[in-house]
Amino acid sequence: MLWQGNQALRRFSTGQVYLKNKLKVALIGQSLFGQEVYSHLCKEGHRVVGVFTVPDKDGKADPLALAAEKNGTPVFKFPRWRVKGKTIKEVAEAYRSVGAELNVLPFCTQFIPMDVIDSPKHGSIIYHPSILPRHRGASAINWTLIMGDKKAGFSVFWADDGLDTGPILLQRSCDVEPNDTVDALYNRFLFPEGIKAMVEAVQLIADGKAARMPQSEAAATYEGIQKKENAEISWDQSAEALHNWIRGHDKVPGAWTEINGQVVTFYGSSLLNSSIPPGEPLEIKGARKPGLVTKSGLVLFGNDGKALMVRNLQFEDGKMIPASQYFSAGETSVVELTAEEVKVAETIKVIWAGILSNVPVIEDSTDFFKSGASSMDVVRLVEEIRQKCGGLQLQNEDVYMATKFEDFIQKVVRKLRGDDQEAELVVDYVSKEVNEMTVKMPYQCFINGQFTDADDGKTYDTINPTDGSTICKVSYASLVDVDKAVAAAKDAFENGEWGRMNARERGILMYRLADLLEENQEELATIEALDSGAVYTLALKTHIGMSVQTFRYFAGWCDKIQGSTIPINQARPNRNLTFTRKEPLGVCAIIIPWNYPLMMLAWKSAACLAAGNTLVLKPAQVTPLTALKFAELSVKAGFPKGVINIIPGSGGIAGQRLSEHPDIRKLGFTGSTLIGKQIMKSCAMSNLKKVSLELGGKSPLIIFSDCELDKAVRMGMGAVFFNKGENCIAAGRLFVEESIHDEFVTRVVEEIKKMKIGDPLDRSTDHGPQNHKAHLEKLLQYCEAGVKEGATLVYGGRQVQRPDPAWPLISCDTFNNSSSEPQL
């Protein structure tokens, strides 16, 4: 029994991480960051012997204090550590009483005396949110953005008597994205990775492996704390410099300017790389050029002629509004609450009371921030409402824009009713009165939920193949547009609502989109006839009808995609489990041909969306219009922005960029074998992305003498002439047994003479124009080549004469091969 006990103890002691080298730690600081560092240190087995934090504010304890008190750790709340340069005796005695071996300062706003810093055996380490020695000082994150740094990061260093000058223990860095804010950097990298790094640093010290790398003074920078009075915008700068200044002060202290005699603070800046949207001018004091209030925000201009956009504005009274509503601010009426909405309001009042514990009663006039709430309380408020109010998803900005309880409830109610959705999609249509209806056709790139001109403003003509006229000018997507579309799709997948949506909700959206396609089928079929020459009746049934069916089919698959458990040869003790879990890939690129513009879109995109991917689709250059109409309907169906992106343009520019783009995870292509080879090569050379190819073929149809001749003629003609012969599985070759060859040809000619070739919108038309001029010319070349090679042309073989000779209508072609060889 003694031996068994020792073995059990041995197994226990060697299997637990907290019996490794561990330290007695004093945690000095505050905030949620401090709380997380505290929790992780405890989890790793270090003993936090004391927490030294700030006094309660407005009756609310700091998160670090709350966590420590709950865990039974001694908590000390000193308003200060020294008076007139000398350490307060009682404070020093309280600190020494805990017997710490190391001081950890994750985030501390108090000045800690050097005798406390140097007191423990291992001294003190501090977290600093910059890559020291750059940006020493308390506003390091702000200055990282203000100065336009391409890299951000943090340092854990040994405290000394200088300003962030002690030796470096470890550092971590990340890229700064073009539109990062302080919050974005903090939430994405500085907060989560900083917690890990602080815990790692403590363990390195415990193991005796901690580095002490002296800081160089050569690259050191010192910047002061940014205060509101110093954050005024100086307008004589480039757009990028203005953007960096605004985002570097977002959310605290806030970059500001004067508009109409009032101080207005700007939030949510982004560089504007596309063309300037239309808007209403707004005079800004000191600015060289008026701003533009647009549907997306306030456009501002730098001294270099480039632009940026600001999303939100805050006035002197603290009220925040979307910048797009500057001229309509204050026009929103008060809504009356239903009985169900009153219950939601009461639930939210309880949540406010829990956060603002220092406020005796939550009244309509209670201001969230003036009552002591911080930015971390905003996160808590949003999350509690989501949990307790039926999954209602608010954004942090909703709290900043409605800080008083009464205003906040109004905002919540509008959100519940759907009145608080983004502004209605603005579409600059090309309209045509045709086919007894008004057809409205979008013609711009569709990127991140908005129709927008190409970045460089280029367009091209899309042609009506029936008469050779220009339907409209369509945006010609550039490399910049492709990159923006991919970035939007990636953000929607990784950070947007789509990535959080469950499979059943995806299916609901797809069913809704199928319904909208069906409701608009006449208009879609008309656009298909105008843009591709498809016979309207066929387009209605096949091009559009099968697209509707495809989306309904894949909508049903959304919540039925399952993994599987894989049986394996079990090794003892038979506890192995192997399984597959099917997950979406991410951003997918789709490049489709011109013969079935909408149906090819549906076949590829419906499966892609059902699996939870986002997509960037390039329609054929000659048939972009139904894809852009589809984009409009996807917004009406409720698809979040960035999930679907449509970029019309050339394969050589947009298509090639998609095949090379490192953020595309899979590419689907239908087209020629030659281009398919190039795409496969580019996909492999870039990031080894998955690729699906449907390439060219030459399908044969073989007709024997024992066939039902009438039926064989009908089927043969259908195989050749269906959809004007522009069919992936069209019979490119007919082999007819010699004994029935002449009769078969005679009957085919008889049937062809009955076919009506003409306007695809005419309900009696059998065969519309070929899709585009280059295709027509290729068919004529085949006719000429056939004759030159010895075939007998028995009917057609030339362009049908029409009032306008530009009409690309071709007569049906029939050849009689005079060779004496058997026709098989």
C-alpha positions in Angstrom: 0.0 0.0 0.0 2.9 2.4 0.8 4.4 1.7 -2.6 1.1 2.3 -4.4 0.7 5.6 -2.6 4.1 6.8 -3.6 3.5 5.9 -7.2 0.2 7.8 -7.2 1.9 10.8 -5.7 4.6 10.6 -8.3 2.1 10.4 -11.2 0.2 13.4 -9.7 3.2 15.6 -9.1 4.8 15.2 -12.5 1.5 15.6 -14.4 0.6 19.1 -13.0 1.9 22.3 -14.5 1.6 24.3 -11.2 4.3 22.2 -9.5 6.9 23.5 -11.9 8.9 26.7 -11.1 6.4 29.2 -9.9 6.6 32.6 -8.3 4.9 34.7 -5.6 3.6 37.7 -7.6 2.3 41.1 -6.7 0.0 42.5 -9.4 0.0 46.3 -9.6 -2.5 47.9 -12.0 -6.1 47.9 -13.2 -8.5 47.3 -16.0 -9.8 44.2 -17.8 -6.4 43.6 -19.2 -5.0 43.4 -15.6 -7.9 41.1 -14.7 -7.1 38.7 -17.5 -3.3 38.6 -16.7 -4.3 37.9 -13.0 -6.6 35.0 -14.0 -4.0 33.5 -16.4 -1.2 33.7 -13.8 -3.4 31.9 -11.3 -4.3 29.3 -13.9 -0.7 28.6 -14.6 0.0 28.0 -10.9 1.7 31.2 -9.9 0.7 32.6 -6.6 -0.6 36.1 -6.7 0.0 37.2 -3.1 -1.5 40.7 -3.5 -3.3 42.9 -5.9 -2.7 46.7 -5.7 -5.2 48.6 -7.7 -7.1 51.9 -7.9 -9.9 52.9 -5.5 -13.5 52.3 -6.5 -14.9 54.9 -8.9 -18.4 56.1 -8.4 -19.0 53.1 -6.2 -17.7 50.6 -8.8 -14.7 48.4 -8.2 -12.1 47.9 -10.9 -12.4 44.5 -12.8 -9.0 43.4 -11.5 -10.2 44.1 -7.9 -13.4 42.2 -8.4 -11.7 39.1 -9.8 -9.1 39.1 -7.0 -11.6 39.6 -4.2 -13.8 36.8 -5.6 -10.7 34.5 -5.6 -9.7 35.4 -2.0 -6.5 37.3 -3.0 -5.6 40.3 -0.7 -6.6 43.5 -2.5 -5.2 47.0 -1.7 -6.8 50.1 -3.2 -4.4 53.0 -2.7 -5.3 56.4 -4.3 -1.5 57.2 -4.4 1.8 55.6 -3.4 3.8 58.7 -2.5 3.4 62.3 -1.3 5.9 65.0 -2.2 8.2 62.5 -3.8 8.3 60.2 -0.8 6.7 56.8 -0.4 3.8 56.7 2.0 4.9 54.6 4.9 1.6 52.7 5.4 1.4 51.9 1.7 5.0 50.6 1.7 4.4 48.4 4.8 1.2 47.0 3.2 3.1 46.2 0.1 6.0 44.5 1.9 3.6 42.4 4.0 2.7 40.2 1.0 6.3 39.0 0.4 6.2 39.2 -3.4 9.1 37.8 -5.4 8.1 39.7 -8.6 6.0 42.8 -9.4 3.9 42.5 -12.5 2.4 45.7 -13.9 0.1 44.8 -16.8 -1.6 48.3 -17.0 -1.0 50.9 -14.4 -1.9 54.6 -14.3 -0.3 55.3 -10.9 3.3 56.3 -10.2 5.0 53.5 -8.3 8.0 54.5 -6.2 11.4 52.9 -7.1 11.8 51.4 -3.7 8.7 49.3 -4.4 9.8 48.6 -8.0 13.2 47.3 -6.8 11.9 45.6 -3.7 11.2 42.0 -4.9 13.9 39.4 -5.5 13.2 39.6 -9.3 12.3 43.2 -9.6 9.4 44.4 -11.7 8.2 43.9 -15.3 5.8 46.2 -17.2 3.7 45.8 -20.3 4.0 48.6 -22.8 1.9 48.8 -26.1 4.6 49.7 -28.5 7.8 48.2 -29.9 10.3 50.0 -27.7 12.3 52.2 -27.9 9.8 53.7 -30.4 6.8 55.6 -28.9 7.8 55.8 -25.2 5.0 57.3 -23.1 1.4 56.6 -22.2 -0.1 57.3 -25.7 2.0 54.8 -27.5 -0.8 53.1 -29.4 -2.2 56.5 -30.6 1.2 57.5 -31.9 1.8 54.2 -33.7 -1.2 55.2 -35.9 -0.7 58.9 -36.0 2.9 58.4 -37.3 1.7 56.0 -39.9 3.8 53.1 -38.7 3.5 49.9 -40.7 4.2 47.7 -37.6 2.6 47.8 -34.2 3.3 45.6 -31.2 4.2 45.6 -27.5 7.1 45.1 -25.2 7.5 43.5 -21.8 10.4 45.3 -20.1 12.2 45.5 -16.8 11.2 48.6 -14.9 13.9 51.2 -14.1 13.8 54.8 -13.1 13.4 56.1 -16.6 10.3 56.6 -18.9 9.9 53.2 -20.5 13.7 52.8 -20.8 14.3 49.5 -18.9 15.9 46.4 -20.6 13.6 44.4 -22.9 12.4 41.0 -21.8 10.4 40.1 -24.9 8.5 41.8 -27.8 5.8 40.9 -30.3 4.7 42.7 -33.4 1.9 42.7 -36.0 1.1 44.5 -39.3 -0.9 47.7 -39.1 -3.9 47.5 -41.5 -4.7 50.6 -43.5 -7.9 51.3 -41.6 -6.9 50.0 -38.1 -8.0 52.1 -35.1 -6.7 52.0 -31.6 -9.6 49.7 -30.6 -9.0 47.5 -33.6 -5.3 47.0 -32.9 -5.9 46.5 -29.2 -8.7 44.0 -29.7 -7.0 42.0 -32.5 -3.5 41.8 -31.2 -2.4 43.9 -28.2 -5.0 42.6 -25.8 -5.0 38.8 -26.5 -1.4 38.4 -27.3 -0.3 40.8 -24.6 -2.0 38.6 -21.9 -0.1 35.5 -23.3 3.2 37.4 -23.3 2.9 38.6 -19.7 2.3 35.1 -18.5 5.1 33.8 -20.7 7.4 36.5 -19.3 6.6 35.5 -15.7 7.4 31.9 -16.5 10.7 32.8 -18.2 11.7 34.6 -15.0 10.6 31.7 -12.8 12.8 29.4 -15.0 15.8 31.7 -14.9 15.6 32.2 -18.7 14.4 35.8 -19.0 16.3 38.1 -21.3 17.6 41.6 -20.4 18.2 43.4 -23.7 19.3 47.0 -23.3 17.2 49.6 -25.2 19.0 51.7 -27.9 18.6 55.4 -27.7 19.3 55.8 -31.4 15.7 55.0 -32.6 14.0 56.1 -29.4 11.0 58.5 -29.7 9.1 60.2 -26.9 5.6 61.5 -27.4 3.3 63.2 -24.9 -0.1 62.1 -23.7 -2.7 63.2 -26.3 -5.4 65.4 -24.8 -8.5 66.8 -26.3 -7.0 70.3 -26.7 -4.1 68.9 -28.7 -6.2 66.8 -31.0 -7.5 69.5 -33.3 -7.2 68.5 -37.0 -4.7 70.5 -39.1 -6.1 70.4 -42.6 -2.9 71.2 -44.6 -1.9 67.6 -44.9 -2.3 64.7 -47.2 -5.4 62.5 -47.0 -3.3 59.7 -45.5 -1.9 62.0 -42.8 -5.4 63.2 -42.0 -6.6 59.6 -41.8 -3.8 58.6 -39.5 -4.5 61.6 -37.2 -8.2 60.8 -37.0 -7.8 57.1 -36.4 -4.9 57.7 -34.0 -7.3 59.6 -31.7 -10.2 57.2 -32.1 -11.9 56.7 -29.6 -9.9 58.8 -27.0 -9.4 61.7 -27.0 -11.0 62.1 -30.5 -9.8 64.2 -33.4 -11.9 67.3 -33.8 -12.6 70.3 -35.9 -15.0 73.2 -36.0 -18.2 73.0 -38.2 -20.7 75.8 -38.2 -19.2 77.2 -34.9 -19.5 73.9 -33.1 -16.7 71.5 -32.1 -17.3 68.2 -33.9 -15.3 65.0 -33.3 -14.6 62.5 -36.0 -14.6 58.7 -35.6 -14.3 55.7 -38.0 -11.9 57.0 -40.6 -11.0 55.0 -43.7 -9.0 55.9 -46.8 -11.2 56.3 -49.9 -9.6 54.5 -52.8 -12.6 54.5 -55.1 -14.2 57.4 -57.0 -15.8 60.2 -55.0 -19.5 59.4 -54.4 -22.1 62.2 -54.8 -23.0 64.2 -51.7 -24.0 67.5 -50.2 -21.2 70.0 -49.5 -20.3 70.8 -45.9 -18.1 73.7 -45.0 -15.4 72.9 -42.5 -13.3 75.6 -40.8 -9.7 75.5 -42.1 -10.3 72.9 -44.8 -9.2 73.8 -48.3 -12.2 72.1 -49.8 -15.7 71.5 -48.4 -16.4 68.0 -47.2 -19.2 65.9 -48.8 -22.0 64.3 -46.8 -22.7 61.1 -48.7 -24.9 58.1 -48.1 -21.8 56.3 -46.7 -20.3 59.0 -44.6 -18.5 62.3 -44.6 -15.8 62.6 -47.4 -12.8 64.8 -46.5 -10.0 65.9 -48.8 -6.3 66.2 -48.2 -3.9 68.7 -49.8 -2.9 66.0 -52.3 -6.3 65.8 -53.8 -7.0 62.3 -52.3 -9.9 61.6 -50.0 -10.9 59.8 -46.8 -14.2 59.0 -45.3 -15.4 59.5 -41.7 -18.2 57.2 -40.5 -19.4 58.9 -37.3 -19.6 62.4 -35.8 -19.9 63.5 -32.1 -21.2 66.9 -31.0 -20.2 68.9 -28.0 -23.2 67.6 -26.0 -21.9 64.1 -26.4 -24.4 62.9 -29.0 -23.0 60.7 -31.7 -24.6 60.3 -35.2 -23.7 58.6 -38.4 -21.9 61.2 -40.6 -24.3 60.4 -43.4 -27.1 61.8 -41.3 -25.5 65.2 -40.6 -28.1 67.2 -42.4 -31.0 65.1 -41.0 -29.9 64.9 -37.4 -32.7 65.4 -34.9 -35.4 64.5 -37.4 -36.1 61.0 -35.9 -39.4 60.8 -34.1 -40.0 59.0 -30.8 -41.6 55.6 -31.3 -44.3 54.1 -29.0 -43.3 50.8 -27.4 -45.5 47.7 -27.7 -46.1 45.5 -24.7 -43.3 43.1 -25.8 -40.9 46.0 -26.4 -41.7 47.3 -22.9 -40.5 43.9 -21.5 -37.2 44.2 -23.5 -36.8 47.8 -22.1 -37.2 46.5 -18.6 -34.7 43.8 -19.1 -32.2 46.3 -20.5 -32.8 48.6 -17.5 -31.8 45.7 -15.2 -28.6 45.2 -17.3 -27.8 49.0 -17.0 -28.4 48.8 -13.3 -26.0 45.9 -12.9 -23.3 47.8 -14.8 -23.9 51.2 -13.2 -24.1 49.8 -9.7 -23.3 53.3 -8.3 -26.5 54.8 -9.7 -29.5 54.3 -7.4 -32.2 54.4 -10.1 -31.9 54.2 -13.8 -34.0 57.0 -15.3 -34.6 58.1 -18.8 -32.0 60.8 -18.5 -29.3 58.5 -17.1 -26.2 58.8 -19.2 -24.2 55.6 -19.6 -20.8 57.2 -19.7 -21.4 60.2 -17.3 -22.5 57.6 -14.8 -19.0 56.1 -14.8 -19.2 53.4 -17.6 -16.0 52.6 -19.5 -15.3 51.1 -22.9 -15.2 47.6 -21.4 -18.7 48.2 -19.9 -19.8 48.8 -23.5 -18.7 45.3 -24.4 -20.4 43.9 -21.4 -23.6 45.8 -22.2 -23.7 44.5 -25.8 -23.0 40.9 -24.8 -25.6 40.9 -21.9 -28.3 42.2 -24.2 -27.4 39.6 -26.8 -27.8 36.8 -24.1 -30.9 38.1 -22.4 -32.8 39.7 -25.2 -33.3 36.9 -27.7 -30.0 37.2 -29.5 -30.4 40.9 -30.3 -27.0 41.9 -31.8 -26.0 45.5 -31.2 -22.7 47.1 -32.1 -20.5 49.0 -29.7 -21.2 52.1 -31.8 -24.9 51.8 -30.9 -24.0 52.6 -27.3 -21.8 55.5 -28.2 -24.6 57.0 -30.4 -27.3 56.7 -27.8 -25.7 57.3 -24.4 -28.9 58.3 -22.5 -31.1 55.4 -21.4 -34.2 56.8 -23.2 -32.3 57.3 -26.5 -30.7 53.9 -26.1 -34.1 52.2 -25.7 -35.4 54.0 -28.8 -32.4 52.7 -30.8 -32.9 49.2 -29.6 -36.6 49.3 -30.5 -35.8 50.5 -34.0 -33.2 47.8 -34.3 -35.9 45.2 -33.3 -38.3 46.6 -35.9 -35.7 46.6 -38.6 -35.9 50.4 -38.9 -32.3 50.8 -37.9 -30.9 49.0 -40.9 -28.3 50.4 -43.1 -29.5 53.0 -45.6 -31.3 51.4 -48.6 -29.0 50.2 -51.3 -28.4 53.0 -53.9 -28.4 51.7 -57.4 -27.7 53.9 -60.4 -29.7 52.0 -63.0 -29.7 52.0 -66.8 -33.5 51.7 -67.6 -35.0 50.6 -70.9 -38.6 50.2 -71.9 -38.6 46.8 -73.6 -40.7 43.7 -73.7 -43.7 45.6 -72.3 -41.9 46.4 -69.1 -39.3 48.8 -67.6 -36.1 47.0 -67.2 -33.7 48.4 -64.6 -30.1 47.2 -64.9 -27.2 48.0 -62.5 -23.9 48.6 -64.4 -21.3 49.2 -61.7 -19.0 46.9 -59.7 -20.7 45.4 -56.7 -18.2 45.4 -53.8 -18.9 45.1 -50.1 -22.6 45.6 -50.4 -22.4 48.7 -52.6 -22.5 49.5 -56.3 -19.5 51.5 -57.2 -17.5 52.7 -60.2 -14.2 51.0 -61.0 -11.4 52.5 -59.1 -9.8 54.1 -62.2 -13.2 55.1 -63.6 -12.9 52.9 -66.7 -15.9 51.5 -68.4 -16.7 49.4 -71.5 -19.7 48.9 -73.7 -21.9 45.9 -73.4 -23.6 45.1 -76.7 -27.1 43.9 -77.6 -26.3 41.1 -80.1 -29.7 41.4 -81.7 -28.9 44.8 -83.3 -25.4 45.7 -82.3 -26.5 48.6 -80.2 -24.8 49.5 -76.9 -27.0 48.6 -73.9 -24.9 50.6 -71.5 -21.4 51.3 -70.3 -20.3 48.8 -67.6 -17.6 49.4 -65.0 -14.3 47.8 -66.0 -12.8 46.3 -62.8 -9.2 47.1 -62.1 -6.7 45.2 -60.0 -7.6 47.6 -57.1 -11.2 46.7 -57.4 -10.4 43.0 -57.3 -8.3 43.4 -54.2 -11.1 45.4 -52.5 -13.7 42.8 -53.4 -11.5 40.0 -52.0 -10.8 42.0 -48.9 -14.5 42.6 -48.4 -15.2 38.9 -48.8 -12.5 38.0 -46.4 -13.7 40.4 -43.8 -17.3 39.2 -44.2 -16.1 35.6 -43.7 -13.7 36.2 -40.7 -15.3 39.1 -38.9 -18.8 39.7 -40.3 -22.3 38.5 -39.5 -22.0 35.8 -42.2 -19.2 34.0 -40.3 -21.3 33.9 -37.1 -24.5 32.9 -38.8 -25.7 29.3 -38.3 -26.4 27.1 -41.2 -30.2 27.3 -41.0 -30.1 31.1 -41.2 -27.9 30.8 -44.3 -30.6 28.5 -45.8 -33.3 31.1 -45.0 -31.4 33.8 -46.9 -30.9 31.5 -49.9 -34.6 30.5 -50.0 -35.4 34.2 -49.8 -33.0 34.9 -52.7 -34.6 32.1 -54.8 -38.0 33.7 -54.2 -36.8 37.1 -55.3 -35.2 35.5 -58.5 -38.6 34.0 -59.2 -40.5 37.2 -58.5 -38.3 39.0 -60.9 -37.9 36.2 -63.5 -39.5 38.2 -66.4 -37.1 41.1 -65.9 -34.1 38.8 -65.5 -35.1 36.8 -68.7 -35.5 40.1 -70.6 -32.0 41.2 -69.5 -30.6 37.9 -70.5 -32.2 38.2 -73.9 -30.9 41.8 -74.3 -27.4 41.0 -73.1 -26.8 37.5 -74.4 -29.3 37.0 -77.2 -31.0 34.2 -75.4 -34.5 33.5 -76.7 -36.8 35.0 -74.0 -39.0 31.9 -73.6 -36.0 29.7 -73.2 -34.4 32.1 -70.8 -37.6 32.2 -68.7 -37.7 28.5 -68.4 -34.1 27.5 -68.4 -31.7 30.4 -67.7 -33.8 31.8 -64.9 -36.0 28.9 -64.0 -33.1 26.5 -63.4 -31.3 29.2 -61.4 -34.3 29.5 -59.0 -34.4 25.7 -58.6 -30.6 25.6 -58.0 -30.8 28.1 -55.2 -33.7 26.3 -53.6 -31.9 23.0 -53.8 -28.7 24.2 -52.2 -30.7 26.2 -49.6 -32.0 22.9 -48.3 -28.4 21.6 -48.0 -27.2 24.3 -45.7 -28.1 22.6 -42.4 -27.5 19.1 -43.7 -23.7 19.2 -44.4 -22.2 16.8 -41.9 -18.9 15.3 -41.0 -18.4 11.6 -40.3 -16.7 9.4 -37.9 -14.0 7.3 -39.5 -13.5 3.7 -38.2 -9.8 3.0 -37.6 -7.8 0.1 -36.4 -7.9 0.8 -32.7 -4.7 0.6 -30.7 -5.0 -0.3 -27.0 -6.5 1.0 -24.8 -9.1 1.6 -27.6 -9.7 5.3 -26.9 -8.9 6.7 -30.3 -11.5 8.6 -32.3 -11.0 9.9 -35.8 -13.6 12.1 -37.5 -14.0 14.7 -40.2 -15.6 18.1 -39.7 -16.6 19.9 -42.8 -16.0 23.7 -42.6 -16.2 26.4 -45.2 -13.0 27.3 -47.0 -13.3 31.0 -46.9 -13.2 33.3 -49.9 -14.0 31.6 -53.2 -13.5 33.1 -56.7 -15.9 32.2 -59.5 -15.3 32.9 -63.2 -18.2 32.1 -65.5 -18.8 31.9 -69.3 -21.3 33.8 -71.5 -23.6 31.1 -72.7 -25.8 30.8 -69.6 -24.9 34.0 -67.6 -27.3 33.6 -64.7 -27.5 29.8 -64.6 -23.7 29.4 -64.5 -23.6 31.9 -61.7 -26.3 29.9 -59.8 -24.6 26.5 -60.3 -21.3 27.7 -58.8 -22.4 30.3 -56.2 -25.3 28.5 -54.6 -23.1 25.6 -53.5 -20.4 28.0 -52.4 -22.8 30.0 -50.2 -24.6 26.9 -48.8 -21.3 25.8 -47.4 -20.7 29.1 -45.7 -18.1 30.6 -48.0 -18.0 34.2 -49.3 -17.4 34.9 -53.0 -16.0 37.2 -55.6 -17.6 36.5 -59.0 -16.4 37.7 -62.4 -19.1 37.4 -65.1 -18.1 37.0 -68.7 -17.1 40.4 -70.1 -19.8 40.3 -72.8 -22.7 39.3 -70.5 -22.4 41.1 -67.1 -25.9 42.4 -66.6 -27.8 39.6 -65.0 -25.0 39.0 -62.5 -25.2 42.6 -61.4 -29.0 42.4 -61.1 -28.4 39.3 -59.0 -26.2 41.3 -56.7 -29.0 43.8 -56.2 -31.5 41.0 -55.3 -29.0 39.5 -52.9 -29.1 42.7 -50.9 -32.9 42.7 -50.9 -32.7 39.1 -49.6 -30.7 40.2 -46.6 -27.2 38.9 -47.5 -24.6 40.8 -45.3 -22.3 43.1 -47.1 -19.1 41.5 -48.4 -20.6 38.0 -48.8 -21.3 38.4 -52.5 -19.1 40.6 -54.8 -19.4 41.0 -58.5 -16.6 42.5 -60.6 -17.3 42.9 -64.3 -14.2 43.2 -66.6 -11.7 41.2 -68.5 -10.3 37.8 -67.8 -6.7 39.0 -68.4 -6.9 41.6 -65.6 -9.6 40.7 -63.1 -9.7 36.9 -63.8 -5.9 36.6 -63.7 -5.7 38.6 -60.4 -8.3 36.3 -58.8 -6.3 33.2 -59.8 -3.1 34.7 -58.3 -4.7 36.3 -55.2 -3.3 34.9 -51.9 -6.5 35.3 -50.0 -8.6 33.3 -52.4 -9.0 29.7 -51.1 -10.7 28.1 -54.1 -11.4 29.1 -57.7 -14.1 27.7 -60.0 -13.8 28.3 -63.7 -15.8 27.4 -66.8 -14.2 28.2 -70.2 -11.6 27.2 -72.7 -8.9 24.6 -72.1 -6.2 27.1 -72.9 -7.3 29.5 -70.2 -8.0 26.7 -67.8 -4.4 25.6 -68.0 -3.2 29.1 -67.2 -5.6 29.3 -64.2 -4.5 26.0 -62.8 -0.8 27.2 -63.1 -1.6 30.5 -61.4 -3.6 28.8 -58.6 -0.7 26.4 -58.0 2.1 29.1 -58.1 0.3 31.5 -55.8 -1.0 29.7 -52.7 -1.9 26.3 -54.0 -5.5 27.2 -53.9 -8.1 24.6 -54.7 -9.4 24.8 -58.3 -12.4 23.3 -60.2 -12.3 23.5 -64.0 -15.0 22.8 -66.6 -13.3 23.1 -69.9 -14.0 22.7 -73.6 -15.1 19.6 -75.4 -16.3 18.2 -78.7 -19.3 16.0 -77.9 -20.3 13.4 -80.5 -23.8 12.1 -81.3 -23.9 8.7 -83.1 -27.0 7.8 -85.1 -27.4 4.2 -86.4 -29.7 3.0 -89.2 -32.1 1.2 -86.8 -33.1 4.4 -85.1 -36.5 6.1 -85.1 -35.5 8.6 -87.8 -38.0 11.3 -86.9 -37.0 11.1 -83.2 -33.3 11.1 -84.1 -33.7 14.2 -86.3 -35.5 16.0 -83.5 -32.9 15.0 -80.9 -30.0 15.7 -83.2 -31.3 19.2 -83.9 -31.9 19.8 -80.2 -28.4 18.6 -79.4 -26.9 21.1 -82.0 -29.2 24.1 -81.9 -30.4 24.3 -78.2 -29.7 27.8 -76.9 -28.3 28.7 -80.4 -25.7 26.0 -80.1 -24.1 27.9 -77.2 -24.3 24.9 -74.9 -21.6 23.2 -72.8 -22.9 19.8 -73.9 -23.9 20.7 -77.5 -23.3 17.9 -80.0 -20.3 19.3 -81.9 -20.2 16.3 -84.2 -23.0 14.1 -85.6 -22.0 10.7 -86.9 -24.7 9.2 -89.1 -24.6 5.6 -90.5 -24.1 5.8 -94.3 -27.3 3.9 -95.2 -29.5 6.7 -93.7 -27.2 9.6 -94.2 -28.9 11.3 -97.2 -32.4 10.9 -95.8 -31.3 12.2 -92.4 -29.7 15.3 -94.0 -32.8 15.9 -96.1 -35.1 15.8 -93.1 -32.8 18.1 -91.0 -32.9 20.7 -93.8 -36.7 20.5 -93.9 -36.9 21.1 -90.2 -34.3 23.9 -90.2 -36.3 25.8 -92.9 -39.2 25.8 -90.4 -37.1 27.5 -87.7 -37.6 31.3 -87.2 -34.3 33.2 -86.7 -34.8 36.7 -85.3 -35.5 38.9 -82.3 -35.1 36.8 -79.1 -37.9 38.8 -77.4 -40.4 37.7 -80.1 -42.3 34.7 -78.6 -42.3 32.9 -81.9 -38.5 33.0 -82.4 -36.7 29.7 -82.3 -33.1 30.9 -82.8 -31.8 34.3 -81.6 -28.6 36.0 -82.4 -25.2 34.5 -81.5 -24.0 35.8 -78.2 -21.4 38.3 -79.6 -19.7 39.3 -82.8 -16.5 37.4 -82.2 -18.4 34.2 -81.7 -20.5 34.8 -84.9 -17.3 35.4 -86.9 -15.8 32.1 -85.6 -18.9 30.2 -86.7 -18.6 31.8 -90.2 -15.0 30.8 -90.3 -15.9 27.2 -89.5 -18.4 27.2 -92.4 -15.7 28.5 -94.8 -13.2 25.9 -93.5 -15.7 23.1 -93.9 -16.2 24.0 -97.6 -12.5 24.3 -98.2 -11.9 20.9 -96.7 -14.3 19.2 -99.0 -17.7 19.3 -97.3 -20.9 20.2 -99.2 -22.8 23.1 -97.7 -26.5 22.2 -98.3 -28.2 25.1 -96.4 -27.2 28.4 -94.7 -23.6 29.1 -93.8 -23.9 32.9 -93.9 -25.1 35.8 -91.8 -28.9 36.3 -92.1 -29.6 39.7 -93.7 -31.4 42.1 -91.5 -32.3 45.8 -91.8 -29.2 46.5 -89.8 -26.2 44.5 -91.2 -24.5 44.6 -87.8 -27.1 42.2 -86.4 -25.1 39.0 -85.6 -27.8 36.6 -86.8 -26.5 33.5 -88.6 -28.5 31.1 -90.7 -28.5 27.5 -89.5 -25.7 25.5 -91.1 -26.0 22.0 -92.6 -23.1 20.2 -94.3 -23.2 17.1 -96.4 -19.9 15.3 -96.3 -19.5 13.8 -99.8 -16.8 11.3 -98.6 -17.4 7.7 -99.6 -16.3 6.6 -96.1 -19.1 5.2 -93.9 -20.7 8.0 -91.7 -20.3 6.7 -88.2 
